[in-house]
Amino acid sequence: MSEEAPLLRHSSSAHVPFHRRRWIVTGLIAGVAATAVVAIAISTILAPPPPASLADASTGITREAFDHGLRVCNAFKSAGQEFIPKVRTRNPRFTVEPESKRPKPVLLRNALLIDGDGTLYENVDIFLSEGLIVDVGPNLTPKGYYDVVDVEGRYVTPGLVDQHSHMGVGTWPAFEASEDGNEMTDPLTPMVRSLDGIHVDDKGIKIINAGGVTTSLVLPGSGNMMGGEAYVLKHLVPTSNLAEDMLINYGMNTTEGKQWRWMKMACGENPKRYYGGYLGRTPLTRMGEGWLFRSRFQDAQKFKQAQDDWCYRAETAERLYGTAAHSHFTERLPEDYLHESLAAVLRHDIKLNIHCYEPEDIELIIRTSHEFNFRIGTFHHALEAWQVAPTLAKENISVAIFATNWAYKKEAYDASVHDSKILTDAGVTVAFKSDHPVMNAQNLILDAGRAHHFGLPAHHAIRAVTMNPADRLGLGWRIGRVKPGYDADVVVWNRYPLENGAHPLKVYVDGYNTYSTDFTAKASPRVTPKASMEVVPGTTATDTQACTRSAINSFVDHESFTITNIGKLVADESTEITNAEIVVSKGHVKCFGAQGKCKASGLVYDLGGGYVVPGAVSGPSKLGLSEISAESSTQDGDAAVSDIGGLRAVDGISVGNSKILNGTFNAGVTAAFAVPSTEGLVQGVSTLIRVGAKKYTDAVITEFSAVHAGIGQRFKSGGALGSISGQVAALRSILLDAASGKKEKNVFSQVVHGEIPLVLEVHSSEDILKVLRLKEQVEKVLGHNATIPVTIAGASEAWYVADELAAAGVSVSLIPLRCVPDSWEKRKCRVSGTRPTAVEILQKAGVQVSLGVPESEWQSRELFWEAGFARADMDDSLSEKDAIGLVTWNVVKALGGKGAVETGVGRIVEGKRASFVVLNGSPLEFGSEIQLVVDGKDAICLPQQL
């Protein structure tokens, strides 16, 4: 390939998830679509030609223009061809920084290396020099001067590769001014480039790197069908502050490997929801999407054919007429930015990445690729691709998916936690990706761990975040492995990377140490869960069915039963028993304690040393009120009410035939505080429900649990509530009226008299202090040392005012645990991996802490894992019991007050309804299998996830 400039200088482009949601609801609107297309066409027509004198029909075109055309034609011949250098002795990216800032060579000693293919190597050294991995092996003794880092037997992997990110084009914090991910003015914009929208000052770039990600494909968003070209960036933020200096192809010449290009397209719900549903234009249906794809590819095909015809004539003329060939041409080589990118797709010179979830969408794109002879590299999201796995394997198309995300819209509703294993077993290459900032890419390794928990072999899980995405980007010859000649991108981990809560201690990008934290004591190896629970032979079995492997995922009918040989039973904040037993009779806990305390009753199970813990509690939650968050027909809905606190979740609960509730219950979540949705300050009154209930009459535990409201950007609803000050004033008026008794009693009267808590969603530390001041004002009016029970939910910046919260007796519900500075009011958020953590700071100050999840419909089933992550993030300094409390009894105290606490929910209490989870290992860890979920007389045996 010629080293001179190709047809049109470019890199690759990308876009962000529209307003950071998976479905399109906002309005980067444009009644300017037609204007944009005209502007592009005009700029193309008026673009200056290569410097040369003019030619007319009598003299032909200039020789300069003719030679330029020939060079482009020559480049076409090598388009789509892989070129891998046999030996790499240089990483051009190493010189991105001035010489004075370049690092010395580094020797990592005593590594437990997991390479990108999943192979484990013990006691190896890794030598990094001038941006390359120079040598890997035992007892290396390189020549020259270098730093030595003894990793003391810790795990080392290649740098992680995120194949689907919108970092830089969707920034942290997010501002309207910096939302540059979706060019929504037209459904077809293949000619735009994400590079033009990347903000190097995006805080997310370094936060992601702290999770071990060293390379990201920055894509345009999925709001339109052809989003534009994408770019692969390294997570080395240059002192130049230039996005081009982050490109993986920085400084390369054509002898140093193929310089691929990348593009993003999308099909399915997103484009038709916005253009058809919101703007009332094509595409409104998948039929419209199919037509637009074919129409635009046809235009590109005609353009490509015109170029190919010109090249054939030019090359023929060059042979026949030599230096006079140009005089026989009256037109230059056709060049048009409007069509060039898609023509490159047709020339197989662009790795095509397509957002598609469902089989019908995947089929449409494959059919179109056959019609126009282009290659599909990877289907992204693709959560229902498992249904057509053999087709993808036959077509050699990979997938980039989430491990456990699901049901946030219809096209994700039939996702499976077994996606990655099903696809891998069928021969499909699988990668896990973030969709950052929709999901924080700092947690990319978590998806590998989740998938491994659900059956994906460990080596495939590691491949899915290293080698596989690198290979599918066409970069598997330089990233994704720890081998001589590869880029010096490596990560040193604090524990086995597939364990819950694993995080990097050191990250190197191109040999630069981009992230480093103290080497804490090596984490203790996790205990391998023991065998499944077994029925004790010879025990009386009057039950219709016992919980055995033959009863997997079945409800078992137990009038009474006993579980013995429990390794650890955690009952509440003050009770943790080793070598324990528990007896249940008629749906209630009859007895529990140390082995031998209780008289066995009914069928007896030997747990073989596992765990028994209270069922987790989700809250604040939409469980029971919403099934698919993007489909209003599956929800209670969002109300606009004027009656203060008059909206009650109990009136909207629906529990029958719910995949969401079934999956959540099967994960050991037995109760939830369901909160209604409104468009204003006061959300309404929450209801504590049983997640496993089969009908409405069995679902309600406490009808009035808490009053929910909020202060912040999300609650600006116009008028007096259109400002923070207006929200605080409105809440002050409501509470003072309730305290004075001047107006008719309402739910706020119960709040001020301490009967139920007030749960306020607040993120900003400044706004939290305003709430504390308001609480003090109302309590003074009440007198008699009155105390209003208040919980701050969300609480991204609560750590910053921990002492003030403790002094006011206010509890905190962190949602999410791993907060990110994605908005102005969360900019002081304490991100994961920062010690001390927010949980540590709050608990040390004496604040009661509980955990929730932001998308409770589908994330609640991971509540125990969230607690486990909190513990691991504190290097296990938090006890198992206290970690379990974060998602059980602390939730009930924070969100339900005295009435909810008295029910026994979130605890194991003798005489109270049995509501607990039986596991063969710690509920906080990946790899532990639930043996039984018990809620009253309902008990499901070996529950499975969809």
N, C-alpha and C positions, 0 to 999 in steps of 0.2 A: 504494500500500500504506500502511496506517495506520502511524504512527510509534510507536503504543503497543505494549505487550508483546504478542507473539503468543500462541498457545495455550499453549505450554509453553516457558519460557526455556531455551535450549540453545546449544551451539555445535556441534561435531562430535566424534566419538570415535574412538579407535583402540586397537590392541593390538600386542604384540610377538611375534616368532617365538619359539615356546615354548622356553624355556631356551636361546635364541639358536641353535637348530638349525632346519633346514628340515623336519625330521620329528620327530614327537612321541615322546619317550622318557622324559621325567622325570615327576614326579608332583606337580604342583600339584594333587594329587588331591582328590577330594571325594566322599565319600559324602554330601555335603551339598547335592547338586544340588536335591533336592526342597525342602529347607529354604530354599534361596536363593529359589526361585520363590515359596514361600509368603511369605517376608519381603517380597519385592517387592510381592506382591499386597496384603499387609496395609498396607504403607506408602502404597500408592496409595489404598486405601479410607479410611485415616485422615488423608490429606493435608487440611490446613485449606482450606475453601472461600474464595472471595473475600469480603472483609469485607462483611457485609450481615446484615440481620435475617432470621430464619427465615420460611419460608412454608409453608403446608400446602395440601392439595388444594383448599381452599375459596377461597384467595386467590391461588393460583398461586405461581410463584417470585418472588424479589425482582427489582425493576427493575435493580439492579446486576448480578445474575447474568445476567439476560436481555441487558443491554447488553454484558457481557463476551462472551457467546456470539456476539452479532452481530459484534463486532470480530474474533473468531477466524474466523467464517464469511467475513467480508470479506477476511481475509488469505488464505484458501483460494483465492480467485479469482485471485490473482496468483502462486500457487505455481507453480514451474517456469518462470516467465517471466523471460527475460534482461532486465536493465536496466543499460545502460551510460551513464554521464553523457557528455554531448557535450563538455564542457570540464571538466578537472580542475584546480582551482586550490589544492587542499589535500590533503595526505596526513595524515590524522588521527593516524597512527602517529608522526609527528615529535614530537608533544607527549607521548609516553609517558615521556619523561625531563623532570625539572624544567628550567626555562629556563636555569639556570646551567650545565647540562651539555649543552645543545644546541649542535651544531657550527655554525661559520660556513659560509656558502656556499663552494663549492669549484669552481674552473675547472680541468678536466683539459685540458691543452694537447697538441697534436701527437699525437693518438691514431690508431692504425690500427684502426678500429672494425669488428668483425664483429657485425652486428646479429643479433637472434634468428631472423630468416629466413635467415641465412647470407650476406646481402649484405655486401660489403667496401667500406668508405669510407676513403679515405686522407686524412691531414692534417686531421683534424677536431678541434674542441674540444667539450667536454661540460660544461655548466654545471649544477651541483647546488645547489639552494637549498630549505631548509625541507622536506626529505624528498622533493622532486620533481626530476625531470629537467626543467629549465626550457627549455633550448635546446641544439641540436646543430647544428654547422656549422663552416665554416672561419673562422678569425680573429675569434672572438667577442670583444666588448668590453662585458661586462655593466656596469651601473651599480652603484654602491655598493661596500661593502667585502667582500672575499672572498679566500680563499687560492688560490694558483696552484700546481698540481702539473704540472710538465712531464714527461710520460711518455715523451718522446724517441722517438716512433715505435713504441712497444711496442703489442702487441695489447691491445685492450679489448673485452670482451663484456658482455652483460647478466649479472646474477647468475644462477647456475645454480639450477634448480628440481628438487628431488628429490620425485618423486611417490609414493615408497614408503619410508617411514622409520619406525623405532620408537625414535628418540632420545627420551630423557627417560623413557620407560616401560620401557626396558631400558638401564640406566646403565653408565657406565664410571667406576670399576671396578664390576663386577657383584656384587651382594649378593642373597642370598635375600630380604632385607627390602625390596629395591627392584625386584624383578621384578614389574612391574605391567602387563604387556602382554597377557596372556591370562586372561580370566575363564573358567577351565576347568570351573567347577561345572555348566555346562550347555552343550550344543552350540549353543543358540540364545540369544544374549544381545544382540540389536540395541539394547537400551535402555541399555547401559552406554556411558561416554564416556571416551575416552583422556585428555581434559583432566584428569579426576579423578586420573590416575596419573602425570602428568608431573612429573619432578624437575628443577627449573630448575638445580640444582647439578651435573647430569650433565656431566662433562668433555667428553663427546663433542660437545656442542652447539658449543663454540668450535673444537674440532678439525675438525669438519665444515666450519665456516665458513672455516677456513684453506685449504680446498680450493676455495673460490669458490662454495660453496652458500650462497645467501641466503634461500631459502624451502624448507620441507619439509612434506609432508603426513604427519602423525604418525598412523599407523594402529594399531588393535589387531592382535594377531597372528593367525596362521592356524590356531591349534589347534582352534578351533571353527568352525562353519559360518557363523554370524552373529556376528561379533566385536564389533560396536558402532560407534558414531559416531566419526569421525576429525576432526582439526583441522589447519588450515594455520597453521604458525608461521613467524615471521621469526627469523633468527639474530642478533638483537640482544638480548643478555641484559640485561634491565632492572635498574637499581639497586634496584627494588622487590622483585626476586626472585619475582615473581608470574607464573605461567604465562599468565594471562589477558592480561597486558601484552605477551606475545609473539604473540598472535593477529593474523592478518592483518586481521581485521575490527575490531580495536581502535578504539574511538572513532567508528565509522562511524554515520551516520544513514541513513535510507532514501532520501534524495535523492542519496547519494554512490555508488550502485551496488548491484547485487544482492548480498545476503549469503547465499551458498550454504552448504549443509551437505554433509557427506561421510560415507560409511559404508563399512565393510569387511566382506566376506563371504569365504568360502573353500569350495572343493570339492576332491574328489579324495582323495589319500592321507592328508593330515594328520588331518582329523576322523575318518575311519574307522579309521586306525591307532591313535588314542588311545582314542576312545570304544568302538569295537567290539573292537579287538585287545587293548587294555589293561584297559578297564573291563567289557567284555562287555555293552555296551548299544548301542542304536541311535545312530548308524549303524555297522553292520559292513560294509556294502556300499555301492556307489554307488546301488543301488536304495533303500536306507535314507536316503541323503542326499536323493535326489529326493523321497521322501515327506515328510521333515521340512521341506524347503523349501516344498513345496506346502501342507502343513498350517499352517505358521506364516504364510504369506502369506494363506491363507484366513481365518485369524483376524483379520489386519490388514485384510483386505478387508471383513469384516463390521463391524469397528469404524469404518472409513471410511464405509461405507454408513450406519451409524447416525448418524454426524456429519452427513453430507450430508442425510439425511432431516430431522434436527432443524433444520439451516440453512434448508431449503426451507420447513418449517412456520413457523419464526420470521420469516423475511422476509415470508412471506404474511401472518402475523398482524400484523406491523408496518404493512403497507400497509392492512389492514382495520381494525385497532383502535387504531393509533397508540400513545399513551402507556399504554394499558391492555393492550397485547398480552401483557405478562408474566403477567397474571392468568389467561390461558388455557393456561398451561404448568405442569405439575406436576413436570417434570424439567429439570434443567440440561443444557447441552450435554455429551455424553459426553466425558470426558477421562480418559486412562489412560496413564501413562508406559510401561507394559508394551507398549502397541501404538502409541504416537504416532510413534516413529521409523520404523517400517515403513509406517505410514499416509502419512508424508511421502515415503517412497520411491514409494508408489503415486500420490502427487500430483505426482511428478516434481520435488520440491523438494530432493532429495538426490542428489548425484553418487555413483553406486554404483561401488565399486572391488572387484573380485572376483578372488581368488587362484585361478587355474585354469591347469593346464599342458596337458592333453591334449585332443584333439578331442572325445572322448566327454563330457568334463566341460564343455567350452565349449558343446557342443550341448545338454546338459541345462539349463544356465542360460538359454540363448537360448530354448529351448522354454518354460521356466517364465515368462520375461519376456513372451512372447506370451500365455500363458494369463492372466496377471494384469495385463498392460498396464503394466509398469514399464520404465524405461530403464536399460540397462547403459552406464556411462561407459567403464570401462577394465577389461580383463582383465590381471591382474598375474602376473608370472613368465612364464606363457604361452609356454614355450620350444618347444612343439610347435604353436603357433598358425599357424606358416607353412604347415601342411598344410591349413588351412581359411581361408586369407587372403581369397579372394573373398567368403566368407560374412561375415567381419568387416567388410569394406569395405561390403557391401550393408547391414549392420545399423548402420553408422556407430559401430562400437565400436573404440576404440583399444587399444593394448597397451603395457604398461610392463615391459620385459624386461632381462635381462643381455645383454651382447654376446657373451661367450664361455663363461660358466659352463655346465656340463653334467654329466650322468651321475652326480650325487651321489645321485639316487634314480631309480626306474624311470621316473617321469613326466617326467624330464629327460633320459632316455637318448637320445631321438631328436631332441634339440636340434641346431641347425645354426649355425655361425658366420655363415651367410648369412641368418639369420632376418630381421634388420632390413631388409636390401635386398629380400628376397622380399616382405615385408609392405609396405614402402614402395612398391615397384613395383606392387603390387596396389591401392594407394590407401588403405592403412591407416595411420593416424597412429601413429607409434612414439615412445616415450620410453624413455630408459635410467634405471634407478633403482638404489638401493643395497640395500634391505632392511636398512639399518643397524639393529643392530650386527652382523648376520650378515656383511655386507661393509661395510667402512669407507666411509661416504659422502664422506669427504675425497677419495676417488679416483674420484668420479663421472665426471670429465672423461676418465679413462682409458678408460672404456667407449666413449665417443664416438670416441676415437682408435683403439681396437681395431676397432670396426665399420667405420670408414673404411678401415682396412688391408684388411679383407675385402670391400671393394667398395661400401660405402654412400657416396654422394657427400658431399663435405665440408659442403655447406650443409645437407643433411639430418642429418648427424651433429651439427652445432651446434644445429639446431632441436630435436633429440631430448633436449637437456638444458636448453633455455631455452623457446622459444616453444611447442613441442608440449605439454609437461606443463602449462604455464601455461594454455593454451587449454582443455585437457581438465579442468582444475580449475575452469573458469569464471572465470578470473582473467586471461585474456589481454589484457584492457583496461588492466591496471595493472602487470603484471610480465612478464618474459620478452623484453622489447625495450628498446632504448635510443632512446626518442622523447620529445619534450616531453609532459608530462602523466603520464608513467609514474613509478612509485616509483623513487627514486634508489638503485637496486640495480645496481652495476657492479663489474667485476673487471678489474684490470690484471695482465697475464700476463708472465712472464719470457721466454716464447718462444711460437711458434705453438701455440695450445691443443690442437691435435690431434696434436702430437708427443709421443712417449713421454717422460714426466717433466716435462711442463709444470706449473708451479705458480704460484699468484698471488703478486704483490708487494704489491698493495693490494686490499682488499675494502671496498666501501661498502654498507651496508644502511640504507635510509631516509635516506640522506645522512650517516650516522654511519660513520666509518672504524673498522670492527670488526676488521680484520686488516691489519698492515703490516709489511714487512720491508725491508731495505736494497735499493736499486736496484743490483743487481750489473751488471757489463758485459753489454750486450745479447748474447744467445746468437747464435752463428753460424748462418746458415741451413743447414738440412740439405741434403745433396747428394742430388739426385733420382737414384734407381737407374737404371742404364743398361739397355740392351736385354738380352733373354735370351741365355743362352749359345748359341753356334752351332757346328755342326760345320765344321771348316776344310775347304774344298773340296779334293778331290784326295788326301786322306789315305787310307791303307789301312783298309778297314773289313771285318774278318773277323767282326765281332760279328753276332749275330742281330738286334740292334735298336740303333739309335742314340737318344740322348736328344734328341728334338726335340719341337715342339709337338704333333705327331701321336701322341707316346708319353706324353702327360701322365698323371701318376699311375700310371705303369707301371714295373715292374721291368725294367731293361735288363741284358742278358747281356754282360759285358765280360771277356774273358780278360786284356786289358790296355788302358789308355787313358791319354791325356795331357791335362792342362788347362793351357792357356797364356794369356798376357796377363792374369794375375791381378793386380788392383790392389793387394791386400794379402793376404798369407798369414801367419797367426798360428799358430805351431806349439806353443809352450810359453812358459814364463815369461821366457825369455831370447831368444826367436827371433821376430822380426817382419820380414817381407821385403816390400818393395814391388816391383812389376813382376816377379812370380814365376811359376814353373811347378811342376807336380807330375806324377809318373808313377806309375801303379799297375799292378802285374802280379801276377796270381794272388791277388788279394785283399790284397796287402801293398804298403806304400809302398816303391817301388823307388828313387825319387829326388825331392828337391825342393830348390828354391833360386832364386836370381836367374835371370831369363830368360836362356836360353842355356847354363845349367849342365848340364841333363839331356838325354839322348838320347830323343827322342820315341818312343813305342811304342804301337802299336794306333791306335785312333780318336783324333783330336786335336780338342779343343774349344777355342774361343776364348771366354774369359769376358768379354772386353770391359771389363776393369777392375773386376770384382767382388771378392768376398772368399772365401777358403777358411779355415775355422777348425775346430778339433776339435769333434766331437760333444759336446753338453752331457751332463752326468751328473746324474741326479736322486738325491737322498738327503739324509737318510734317507727311504725311500720305501715305498709300498705297491704300486708297480707290479709286476705279476706275481703279486701276492697278493690283489688286490681289484679287481673291475670296477665294481660299483655299491655305494657305501659303505653305503647303507641296506638292501641286500638280502643277507642272510647267505648265501644259496645261491650267490652269485657271488664269495664270498670264501674264503680259507683259513680264516678264523675267528679268534676270540680264545680262547687256551688258558689253562687254569689248571694250571700245572706246578709241581712241587716240586723237580725236578732243576735245580740251578743252571746256567743257561746251556745246558741240554740241548735247548732248542727251536731248531731251525735253519730258516732261511727256505728253504734248498735243498730241504727236504722238502715245502714247500707251493707251490712255484712252478708256475704254469700260464700258458702263453704263447699257446696256440692260439686263433685266431679271436676276437681281442680288439679291439673298437673303440677302447678306451682306449690300448692299446699301439700300434695302428696310427696313431692320431692323434698320439700323442706322438713316435713315430719320424718321422713326416712333418714334424714341427716341428723336427727336427734334434737330438733327444735320443736318443743311441745306446746309453746304458748307464744302469743304476740300481742303487743299493744297496738291495735289498729287505730290509725288517726285519719279523720276525714280530710278532704281537700277543699279549700276555698280560695278565692282570689284576693283576700284581704289580710288584715292584721291577725285576726283570730281564726284559727283553723277549726276549732270545735272541741268536742269532748271525746276522748279516746275510750276504747273498750278493750278489756283484756279477754282474748279468745283462746280457745283450744285449737291448735293448728290441725290436729288429727280428727276433728269432728266431722261427721258425715252429713249432718243436717243442722239447720240454723238453731233449732231449739236446744241442741247439745253444745253449741259453740261458745255461748257467752259465759264467762267466769265472773267478771265484775263489769257492770254496765257503765258506771261512771268511774273512770280511772284517773284522768287528769284533764286539765284544760290546756290546749296547745295554741300557741301564738308565736309570733316572730318579730324580730327587729333586724332590718338589713335590706340589702338590695332586692332580694327575692320577694319581699313583701311590699314593695312600692306598687300601689294600685291606683294611683291618681288621686286628685283632690287633696284633702288634708293628709292622706297617707302616702303621698308622693314623695315625702322626704323622711329622713331618719328622725328629725326633730318632731315631725308630725306624728310619726308612729309612737314615739315615746310619750308625747302629749296625750294621745288617744288612750294609751294603756294606763297612764297616770289617772286620767279621768275615770276610766272604768273601775280601777282598783279603789280609788278614793271614794267613789260612789258606793261601792260594795262595802267598804270599811265603815262608812258613815251611816249606812242603813237608810239613806234618804230615798233610794229608789227601790222598786220591786226586787225581791230576791231573785238571783240567778246563779249560774254555776260559779261565778266569781265570788259570790258570798261564801260558797264552800271553800274556795281557795283561801280567802282572807281569814277564815276561821280554822284553817289547818286541816280540813277534812280531806281534801285532795290537792295534789301538787299543781303548780303552774309550770309547764314545760315551755321554755322559750328557745326557739332556734336563733342563735346569735353567734356570729363568727368573729367579728372585730373585737379586739381587747378594749378599745375605747367604748364601744357599744355595750360590752359586758359591764364595764364600770358604771355606765348610765343606768343599767338595770339594777345594779346593787344599790345605787343611790336612791332609785325609785322604791325599791323594797324597803329601805330604811325609812323613807318618808311615810309610807303606808303603815309600817309597823308602829311608828310614833303616834299616828292617828288612832290606831287600835288600842295602844297602851297595854298595861298589865303584862309587860314582857312578851308580847305576842310575837310569834315567828311564822312567817309565811313560807311554806315549803316550795322552794324554787329549784328547778333543774335547768341548766344551760345545755341545750343540745346543739350539735354541730361543733361549736367551741374550738375552732381551728387555732385561735390565738389565746385560749384560756390559760395555757401554761404561763403566759406573760404576766397574768394577774392572779397567779395561784394563791398567794398569801391573802389577797383581798377576798377571793372566793371562800377560802377556808374560814376567815374571820366572819363572813356573812352566813356560814353554814349552808352554802349552795353547792349542790352536787353537779357533776359534769357527765354528759353522755357524748363521747368523742365519735363523730360521724363525718368522715371515716377515720379509722385509726391512723392510716397512712395518709395524712392530709398533704395537700400540695398547694403552693401559692398561686392558684389559678385565677384569683380575682383580687381586686384591690383590698377588699376587707379581710383577705386571708394572707396578706403578703408577709406577715410575721410567723406564718405556719412553721412548725418545727418538723422538718421532713424526716422520713425514715432513715435510720443509720446515724442520726445525730445523737450523741450522748451528752448529758442525760436526755432521755426521751421525754416527750410531753407527759406520758403516764407516770414516769419516775418523778418528775418535778411536781406534778399535781398531788401524787400520793405522799410525797415527802412533806408537802405543805399541810397535809391532813384533809385533802379534798377527796370525797368519794367519787370513784370513776367507774363508769360502765362503757360498753362499746355497742355501737350500732353500725348499720351499713346504709349507704346512700340509696342504693337501688334494691330495696328490701324484697321486692317480688322474687328476684332470682338470686340475690347475694346472701340472703338469710341462711341458706343451707351451709354456708361456710363460717358461721359464727364461732364455732369452737376453734377453727383454724386461725381466725382473727385473733382470738385470745392467745393461741400458741405463738403467733407472730409477735405479739406484744411482749411475750416472755422472752422469746429468742432475741428480739431487738434490744433487750436489756441484759443480754448475755446470761440469761437464766437466773438473774438475781431476784426475779419475782417468783414466788413459790408456785407450784402447780395449783394448789388450792386457791390462791389469790387470783391466778390467771383464770381459772374456771369461774370464779366469782364475777369477773368482768362481764360475762355474758349470761349470768343466771341471777343469783340473789341481788346483786347490785343493780341490775336492770329493774327488778321489781320494786326495790326501795326508791329508785330515782323516778320512775314513771307511774307508779301505782299507789304510793302512799300506804297508810295503815291497812286499808281494806284489802288491797292486793297482797300485802305481806301475810295477812291472816289466812289467806287461802292456802298457803304452803307452796304456791307456785315458785319455781326457781330454787327449791330446797327439797331435801328428803326428810320428812317429818312423820314420826309415828302417829298413826291415827288419821293422818291426812291422805288425800287422794295420791295414789302412786303415780309419779310423773318423773321418770328417770330413763337413763340410757345405759346400756350394758355393752362394753367393748372389750376386745382382746388386747388392747393397748391403750396408751394415753389418748384421750380425745383431742389433745392439742397437736398431735403429730400426724403427718402424712403416713399412710401405711397401716394405721389401726383400723380394724374392721368392726362395724357395729354388729352385735349379736342380737340385740333385742331393743326395741323402743317401746316403753310402757307408758300408757296414759289411762289411768283407771283400769277398766276391764279390757281396754283395747291394747293389744300387744302385737307388734309386727316382728316377725322372725327374719333375721338376716336381710334387712331392708336393702334394696338396690336403688341406685340412681338411674335416671333415664339416659 
